[in-house]
């Protein structure tokens, strides 16, 4: 296939004193690949650090309190998704496309909106916990976790300039700091024999540490004082409101299953579902990290160069499929080990739940590309329709399947929700933007390689060995089928070359 020239077409800045525009450089694509890899690597380090703490936490709390812990964190995360409303993504897009002078006021407005919405959302979550009869401890835990959410919301908004300029090193470091503080706090509380409530307050010191580091990275911009003037919000709100509604609905449908399970299923089934959901909830961030690094390029290309946008979407989808298939196959093959390590033998039935939810994780990688593509094009109605349809499917299926099949039924409902989003996303691109039609042939070869690797699950190997064999088989199949995008190979070779020179 002839390679499309995806280099940027932006003209040089008229102001010779202006700082270089990283998105106008031919190095923007490789920087996004490295940035995505760096964020995933940093996140992987954080997850590796958290495995020990999660294992200690679930064994310390037990099935019932473990389910309560996940329920409250999911409730607060739901509030975070609702109140975030896609504002960070909108902020990145605005930074990628606005003139330099307009960026600082937009960031101040963004910070003010995040503070206001998060405070209101946390108050609503505390009220819901009280009305739902969660008890004094869980109501107080919701408030404490909500304060941590406020700090995390501010930190996330403050990273907008860093993401828009492809400065992912600072973003990754801030994520690692938050994860490190979370892990060390969990370990300390387990050693101290703490009850449930202090674990729900861990987000406070973790959020504060991450926010302090981010402020240090962007302090020279003078744009970190939130603006609470509604007049300053108006222009950003006009762009953000349609996507905010979409993002809110999207946050609801993914986390609705655990909330409905807590209200309709037994505490034991909710605990099994919670253990699996906790693993998926950690991994579901990876698609956003992998694809989000390329979003500033999507936004600039959607404004200036549709050929470049199609090329970026095609390569991003292929890369997301490779990472998604590897992650999902690893979960299917190693589900028993994952549950044993994270939650312990008491949660063994959760392994089958995790195998089902691995399909939802694969779809999440695809949906990340589709979502960022439609956002870069301003297709808010399509995004809202996709999220609303998924919400209806999850809301209908979770109580029905959860009552009939317990935790496994709830897992099927989450897969159905992600499948609805994927179908809607492809449909919106095909109908509304035929010039962005993506060639399916390499994606089909990637899927075939994944099916070959999945066959390892039939060999009944020990979990750890099975994951390693499946990984090797997947890699061999990808290269044999010539399914690896050239850009990934080039960047991998460049990384190895740099390491050799250093050695």
C-alpha positions as CSV (number, residue, x, y, z in Angstrom):
1,X,0.0,0.0,0.0
2,X,1.3,3.4,-0.9
3,X,2.2,5.4,2.2
4,X,0.3,8.6,2.7
5,X,2.3,11.6,3.5
6,X,0.9,12.6,6.9
7,X,3.3,15.4,7.7
8,X,1.7,18.6,9.0
9,X,1.0,21.4,6.6
10,X,0.9,24.3,9.1
11,X,2.7,27.4,7.9
12,X,5.6,28.8,10.0
13,X,4.5,31.2,12.7
14,X,4.3,34.8,11.6
15,X,5.9,35.8,14.9
16,X,9.6,34.8,14.9
17,X,9.7,35.2,18.7
18,X,6.9,32.7,19.2
19,X,7.8,29.3,20.8
20,X,8.1,26.4,18.4
21,X,4.8,24.7,17.7
22,X,5.3,20.9,18.4
23,X,2.1,20.0,16.4
24,X,3.5,21.8,13.3
25,X,6.6,19.6,13.3
26,X,7.2,16.4,11.3
27,X,8.2,14.9,14.6
28,X,4.7,15.3,16.1
29,X,3.7,11.7,15.1
30,X,6.8,10.0,16.5
31,X,6.4,12.2,19.6
32,X,2.8,11.0,20.1
33,X,3.9,7.4,19.7
34,X,6.7,7.9,22.3
35,X,4.4,9.8,24.5
36,X,1.7,7.1,24.4
37,X,4.3,4.5,25.1
38,X,5.8,6.5,28.0
39,X,2.4,7.0,29.6
40,X,1.5,3.4,29.3
41,X,4.9,2.4,30.7
42,X,4.5,4.8,33.6
43,X,1.0,3.5,34.2
44,X,2.3,-0.1,34.0
45,X,4.9,0.7,36.7
46,X,2.1,2.2,38.8
47,X,-0.1,-0.9,38.3
48,X,2.8,-3.2,39.2
49,X,3.3,-1.2,42.4
50,X,-0.4,-1.4,43.1
51,X,-0.7,-5.2,42.7
52,X,0.9,-5.9,46.1
53,X,-1.3,-3.3,47.8
54,X,-4.5,-4.5,46.1
55,X,-3.7,-8.1,47.2
56,X,-3.1,-6.9,50.7
57,X,-6.2,-4.7,50.7
58,X,-8.7,-7.3,49.5
59,X,-7.3,-9.9,51.8
60,X,-7.5,-7.4,54.7
61,X,-11.0,-6.2,54.0
62,X,-12.6,-9.5,52.9
63,X,-15.3,-10.1,50.4
64,X,-18.0,-7.9,51.9
65,X,-15.9,-4.9,52.8
66,X,-14.0,-5.4,49.6
67,X,-17.2,-5.1,47.7
68,X,-18.2,-2.0,49.7
69,X,-14.8,-0.4,49.0
70,X,-15.1,-0.9,45.2
71,X,-18.7,0.3,45.3
72,X,-17.8,3.7,47.0
73,X,-14.8,4.2,44.7
74,X,-17.0,3.4,41.7
75,X,-19.6,5.9,42.9
76,X,-17.0,8.6,43.3
77,X,-15.4,7.7,40.0
78,X,-18.9,8.0,38.4
79,X,-19.1,11.5,39.9
80,X,-15.7,12.2,38.5
81,X,-16.8,11.1,35.0
82,X,-20.0,13.2,35.2
83,X,-18.4,16.4,36.5
84,X,-15.3,16.1,34.3
85,X,-17.7,16.2,31.4
86,X,-14.9,15.8,28.8
87,X,-13.5,19.2,29.8
88,X,-9.9,18.0,29.8
89,X,-10.3,16.7,26.3
90,X,-12.0,19.9,25.2
91,X,-9.2,21.9,26.8
92,X,-6.5,19.9,25.0
93,X,-8.3,20.5,21.7
94,X,-8.6,24.2,22.4
95,X,-4.9,24.5,23.2
96,X,-4.1,22.6,20.1
97,X,-6.2,24.9,17.9
98,X,-6.4,28.3,19.6
99,X,-4.0,31.2,19.1
100,X,-1.3,31.5,21.9
101,X,-2.9,34.6,23.6
102,X,-6.3,32.8,24.1
103,X,-4.9,29.7,25.8
104,X,-4.3,31.0,29.4
105,X,-7.8,32.4,29.8
106,X,-9.3,29.2,28.5
107,X,-7.3,27.2,31.1
108,X,-8.4,29.5,34.0
109,X,-12.1,29.0,32.9
110,X,-11.6,25.3,32.7
111,X,-10.2,25.1,36.2
112,X,-13.1,27.2,37.6
113,X,-15.6,25.0,35.9
114,X,-13.9,21.8,37.2
115,X,-13.9,23.0,40.8
116,X,-17.6,24.1,40.7
117,X,-18.9,21.0,39.1
118,X,-16.8,18.6,41.2
119,X,-17.9,20.2,44.5
120,X,-21.6,19.9,43.4
121,X,-21.1,16.3,42.2
122,X,-19.4,15.2,45.5
123,X,-22.3,16.7,47.5
124,X,-24.7,14.8,45.3
125,X,-22.8,11.5,45.8
126,X,-22.8,11.9,49.6
127,X,-26.5,12.5,49.5
128,X,-27.0,9.4,47.4
129,X,-25.0,7.3,49.7
130,X,-27.2,8.5,52.6
131,X,-30.5,7.9,50.8
132,X,-29.3,4.5,49.6
133,X,-28.8,3.4,53.2
134,X,-25.1,2.8,52.9
135,X,-24.5,3.6,56.5
136,X,-22.4,6.2,58.4
137,X,-19.0,4.8,57.5
138,X,-19.7,4.6,53.8
139,X,-21.3,8.1,53.7
140,X,-18.2,9.5,55.4
141,X,-16.0,7.5,53.1
142,X,-17.8,9.0,50.1
143,X,-17.1,12.5,51.3
144,X,-13.4,11.7,51.9
145,X,-13.0,10.1,48.5
146,X,-14.8,13.0,47.0
147,X,-12.2,15.5,48.5
148,X,-9.5,13.4,46.8
149,X,-11.5,13.6,43.6
150,X,-11.5,17.4,43.8
151,X,-7.7,17.4,44.0
152,X,-7.4,15.0,41.2
153,X,-9.8,17.0,39.0
154,X,-7.7,20.1,39.5
155,X,-4.5,18.2,38.6
156,X,-6.1,16.7,35.5
157,X,-7.1,20.1,34.2
158,X,-3.7,21.6,34.9
159,X,-2.1,19.0,32.6
160,X,-3.9,20.5,29.5
161,X,-0.9,22.6,28.4
162,X,1.5,19.6,28.9
163,X,-0.7,17.3,26.8
164,X,-1.4,19.8,24.0
165,X,2.4,20.4,23.6
166,X,3.1,16.6,23.7
167,X,5.1,17.0,27.0
168,X,4.1,13.6,28.3
169,X,7.1,13.1,30.6
170,X,5.7,15.5,33.2
171,X,2.2,14.0,32.9
172,X,3.6,10.5,33.4
173,X,5.6,11.5,36.4
174,X,2.5,13.1,38.0
175,X,0.6,9.9,37.5
176,X,3.4,7.9,39.0
177,X,3.5,10.1,42.1
178,X,-0.2,9.7,42.6
179,X,0.0,6.0,42.2
180,X,3.1,5.7,44.5
181,X,1.4,7.6,47.3
182,X,-1.8,5.5,46.9
183,X,0.2,2.2,47.1
184,X,2.3,3.2,50.1
185,X,-0.8,4.5,51.9
186,X,-2.7,1.2,51.3
187,X,0.3,-0.8,52.6
188,X,0.7,1.4,55.7
189,X,-3.0,1.1,56.5
190,X,-3.0,-2.7,56.1
191,X,0.0,-3.0,58.4
192,X,-1.7,-0.8,60.9
193,X,-4.8,-2.9,60.8
194,X,-7.1,-0.1,59.7
195,X,-10.8,-0.4,59.1
196,X,-12.6,0.5,55.9
197,X,-12.9,4.2,56.3
198,X,-9.2,5.3,56.1
199,X,-8.8,3.4,52.9
200,X,-11.4,5.6,51.3
201,X,-9.4,8.7,52.3
202,X,-6.2,7.7,50.5
203,X,-7.1,9.8,47.4
204,X,-6.5,13.0,49.4
205,X,-2.8,12.7,49.9
206,X,-2.3,11.1,46.5
207,X,-4.2,13.9,44.8
208,X,-2.4,16.6,46.6
209,X,1.1,15.2,45.7
210,X,0.2,14.8,42.1
211,X,-1.3,18.3,41.9
212,X,1.8,19.9,43.5
213,X,4.1,18.3,40.9
214,X,1.9,19.4,38.0
215,X,1.7,23.0,39.3
216,X,5.5,23.0,39.4
217,X,5.6,21.9,35.8
218,X,3.3,24.6,34.4
219,X,3.7,27.4,37.0
220,X,5.5,29.7,34.6
221,X,2.4,30.0,32.4
222,X,0.5,32.0,35.1
223,X,-2.8,30.4,34.1
224,X,-3.4,28.2,37.2
225,X,-5.8,30.5,39.1
226,X,-9.3,29.3,38.5
227,X,-11.8,31.8,37.1
228,X,-15.3,31.7,38.6
229,X,-16.7,34.4,36.4
230,X,-19.5,32.9,34.3
231,X,-18.6,35.3,31.5
232,X,-15.2,33.6,31.3
233,X,-16.9,30.3,31.1
234,X,-19.4,31.1,28.3
235,X,-17.2,30.5,25.2
236,X,-15.6,27.4,26.6
237,X,-19.0,26.1,27.8
238,X,-20.5,26.5,24.4
239,X,-17.9,24.0,23.1
240,X,-17.9,21.9,26.2
241,X,-21.6,21.5,27.0
242,X,-22.5,19.1,24.2
243,X,-19.5,17.0,24.9
244,X,-20.0,17.2,28.6
245,X,-23.4,15.6,28.3
246,X,-22.0,12.9,26.1
247,X,-19.1,12.3,28.5
248,X,-21.4,12.2,31.5
249,X,-23.6,9.6,29.9
250,X,-20.5,7.6,28.9
251,X,-19.3,7.7,32.5
252,X,-22.6,6.4,33.7
253,X,-23.0,3.5,31.4
254,X,-19.6,2.0,32.1
255,X,-19.9,2.2,35.9
256,X,-23.6,1.7,36.1
257,X,-23.2,-2.1,36.3
258,X,-21.4,-2.1,39.7
259,X,-23.9,0.4,41.2
260,X,-26.9,-1.7,40.0
261,X,-25.2,-4.9,41.2
262,X,-24.8,-3.4,44.7
263,X,-28.5,-2.6,44.8
264,X,-30.0,-5.8,43.2
265,X,-27.5,-8.7,43.6
266,X,-26.2,-10.4,46.7
267,X,-23.2,-8.9,48.5
268,X,-21.1,-12.0,47.6
269,X,-21.9,-11.6,43.9
270,X,-21.2,-7.9,44.1
271,X,-17.9,-8.8,45.7
272,X,-17.0,-11.1,42.9
273,X,-18.0,-8.6,40.3
274,X,-16.2,-5.9,42.2
275,X,-12.9,-7.9,42.2
276,X,-13.1,-8.3,38.4
277,X,-14.3,-4.8,37.8
278,X,-11.4,-3.4,39.8
279,X,-8.9,-5.1,37.5
280,X,-10.7,-3.9,34.4
281,X,-11.2,-0.4,35.9
282,X,-7.4,-0.2,36.2
283,X,-6.8,-1.4,32.7
284,X,-9.5,0.6,31.1
285,X,-7.3,3.7,31.5
286,X,-4.7,2.3,29.1
287,X,-6.7,2.9,25.9
288,X,-7.1,6.6,26.8
289,X,-3.3,6.8,27.4
290,X,-2.4,5.1,24.2
291,X,-4.8,7.0,22.0
292,X,-4.9,10.3,24.0
293,X,-1.3,11.0,23.2
294,X,-2.3,11.4,19.5
295,X,-5.5,13.5,20.2
296,X,-3.7,16.9,19.8
297,X,-2.7,15.7,16.3
298,X,-6.2,14.6,15.6
299,X,-7.5,18.0,16.5
300,X,-5.0,20.0,14.5
301,X,-5.4,17.6,11.5
302,X,-9.2,17.9,11.6
303,X,-8.8,21.7,11.3
304,X,-6.2,21.7,8.6
305,X,-5.5,18.4,6.8
306,X,-8.1,15.6,6.3
307,X,-5.6,13.3,4.6
308,X,-3.3,13.5,7.6
309,X,-6.3,12.9,9.9
310,X,-7.3,9.7,8.0
311,X,-3.7,8.4,8.2
312,X,-3.5,9.2,11.9
313,X,-6.8,7.5,12.6
314,X,-5.9,4.4,10.6
315,X,-2.5,3.9,12.3
316,X,-4.0,4.7,15.8
317,X,-6.7,2.1,15.3
318,X,-4.2,-0.5,14.3
319,X,-1.9,0.3,17.3
320,X,-4.9,0.3,19.6
321,X,-6.0,-3.1,18.3
322,X,-2.6,-4.6,18.9
323,X,-2.4,-3.4,22.5
324,X,-6.1,-4.2,23.1
325,X,-5.8,-7.8,21.8
326,X,-2.6,-8.5,23.7
327,X,-4.2,-7.2,27.0
328,X,-7.5,-9.1,26.5
329,X,-5.8,-12.4,25.5
330,X,-3.5,-12.1,28.5
331,X,-6.6,-11.6,30.8
332,X,-8.4,-14.6,29.3
333,X,-5.4,-16.8,29.7
334,X,-4.3,-15.5,33.1
335,X,-7.6,-14.7,34.7
336,X,-7.2,-17.2,37.6
337,X,-3.7,-15.9,38.4
338,X,-4.9,-12.3,38.2
339,X,-7.8,-12.8,40.6
340,X,-5.6,-14.9,42.9
341,X,-2.9,-12.2,43.1
342,X,-5.3,-9.2,43.4
343,X,-8.1,-10.6,45.6
344,X,-7.2,-14.1,46.9
345,X,-8.7,-17.5,46.8
346,X,-12.0,-16.4,48.3
347,X,-12.6,-14.5,45.0
348,X,-11.8,-17.4,42.7
349,X,-15.3,-17.4,41.0
350,X,-14.4,-13.8,39.8
351,X,-12.0,-15.3,37.2
352,X,-14.8,-16.2,34.8
353,X,-16.2,-12.7,35.3
354,X,-12.8,-11.3,34.3
355,X,-12.7,-13.5,31.2
356,X,-16.0,-12.0,30.0
357,X,-14.9,-8.5,30.8
358,X,-11.7,-8.9,28.8
359,X,-13.9,-8.5,25.7
360,X,-15.2,-5.2,27.0
361,X,-11.6,-4.0,27.5
362,X,-10.7,-4.9,23.9
363,X,-13.7,-2.9,22.7
364,X,-12.6,0.0,24.9
365,X,-9.3,0.3,22.9
366,X,-11.3,0.6,19.6
367,X,-13.8,3.0,21.2
368,X,-11.0,5.3,22.4
369,X,-9.9,5.9,18.8
370,X,-13.4,6.3,17.5
371,X,-14.3,8.7,20.4
372,X,-11.3,11.0,19.9
373,X,-11.8,11.0,16.1
374,X,-15.5,12.1,16.5
375,X,-14.5,14.7,19.1
376,X,-11.8,16.2,16.9
377,X,-14.6,16.5,14.2
378,X,-17.1,18.1,16.6
379,X,-19.5,15.2,16.2
380,X,-21.2,15.7,19.5
381,X,-24.6,14.3,18.5
382,X,-23.1,11.0,17.3
383,X,-21.1,10.7,20.5
384,X,-24.2,11.4,22.6
385,X,-26.3,8.9,20.7
386,X,-23.6,6.2,21.1
387,X,-23.3,6.7,24.9
388,X,-27.1,7.0,25.4
389,X,-27.6,3.7,23.5
390,X,-25.0,2.0,25.7
391,X,-26.6,3.4,28.8
392,X,-29.9,2.0,27.9
393,X,-28.4,-1.4,27.1
394,X,-26.5,-1.6,30.4
395,X,-29.4,-0.4,32.4
396,X,-31.7,-3.0,30.9
397,X,-29.3,-5.9,30.9
398,X,-27.6,-5.6,34.3
399,X,-30.5,-6.2,36.6
400,X,-31.9,-8.9,34.2
401,X,-28.7,-10.8,33.7
402,X,-27.3,-10.0,37.2
403,X,-30.3,-11.6,38.8
404,X,-30.3,-14.6,36.6
405,X,-26.5,-15.2,36.3
406,X,-25.0,-13.1,39.1
407,X,-21.6,-11.5,38.5
408,X,-21.1,-13.1,35.1
409,X,-24.4,-11.6,34.0
410,X,-23.3,-8.1,35.0
411,X,-20.1,-8.7,33.0
412,X,-22.0,-9.5,29.9
413,X,-23.9,-6.3,30.3
414,X,-20.7,-4.3,30.3
415,X,-19.5,-6.0,27.1
416,X,-22.8,-5.2,25.5
417,X,-22.5,-1.6,26.3
418,X,-19.0,-1.3,24.8
419,X,-20.2,-3.2,21.7
420,X,-23.0,-0.7,21.1
421,X,-20.5,2.2,21.3
422,X,-18.2,0.5,18.8
423,X,-20.9,-0.1,16.3
424,X,-22.2,3.5,16.7
425,X,-18.7,4.9,16.2
426,X,-18.0,3.1,13.0
427,X,-21.4,3.9,11.7
428,X,-20.9,7.7,12.4
429,X,-17.6,7.8,10.6
430,X,-18.7,5.8,7.6
431,X,-21.9,7.8,7.1
432,X,-20.7,11.3,8.0
433,X,-17.1,11.2,6.7
434,X,-16.6,8.9,3.7
435,X,-13.2,10.7,3.1
436,X,-12.0,9.2,6.4
437,X,-12.9,5.7,5.5
438,X,-10.3,3.4,7.1
439,X,-8.8,0.4,5.3
440,X,-9.8,-2.7,7.2
441,X,-7.2,-5.1,5.8
442,X,-4.4,-4.7,8.4
443,X,-7.0,-4.6,11.2
444,X,-8.3,-7.9,10.0
445,X,-4.8,-9.4,10.0
446,X,-4.3,-8.1,13.6
447,X,-7.6,-9.8,14.6
448,X,-6.5,-13.0,13.0
449,X,-3.2,-12.9,14.9
450,X,-5.2,-12.3,18.1
451,X,-7.4,-15.4,17.4
452,X,-4.3,-17.5,16.9
453,X,-2.9,-16.3,20.2
454,X,-6.2,-16.9,22.0
455,X,-5.9,-20.6,21.1
456,X,-3.3,-20.8,23.7
457,X,-6.1,-20.7,26.3
458,X,-7.1,-24.2,25.1
459,X,-3.7,-25.7,25.9
460,X,-4.4,-25.7,29.7
461,X,-1.0,-24.2,30.5
462,X,-0.2,-22.7,33.9
463,X,-1.4,-19.1,33.9
464,X,2.0,-17.4,34.0
465,X,3.4,-19.6,31.3
466,X,0.2,-19.3,29.3
467,X,0.5,-15.6,29.2
468,X,4.1,-15.7,28.1
469,X,3.3,-18.2,25.4
470,X,0.3,-16.3,24.2
471,X,2.4,-13.1,24.0
472,X,5.1,-14.9,22.0
473,X,2.5,-16.4,19.7
474,X,0.7,-13.1,19.1
475,X,4.0,-11.3,18.3
476,X,5.0,-14.0,15.9
477,X,1.6,-14.0,14.2
478,X,1.6,-10.2,13.9
479,X,5.0,-10.2,12.1
480,X,4.2,-13.2,10.0
481,X,1.0,-11.6,8.8
482,X,2.8,-8.2,8.3
483,X,0.2,-6.6,10.6
484,X,2.5,-4.3,12.6
485,X,2.3,-0.6,11.5
486,X,5.6,0.6,10.1
487,X,5.7,3.6,12.5
488,X,5.8,1.3,15.5
489,X,8.6,-0.7,14.0
490,X,10.6,2.5,13.2
491,X,10.1,3.9,16.7
492,X,11.1,0.6,18.3
493,X,14.3,0.4,16.3
494,X,15.1,4.0,17.1
495,X,14.7,3.2,20.8
496,X,16.9,0.2,20.6
497,X,19.5,2.2,18.7
498,X,19.5,4.9,21.4
499,X,20.0,2.2,24.1
500,X,22.9,0.7,22.2
501,X,24.6,4.0,21.8
502,X,24.3,4.7,25.5
503,X,25.7,1.3,26.3
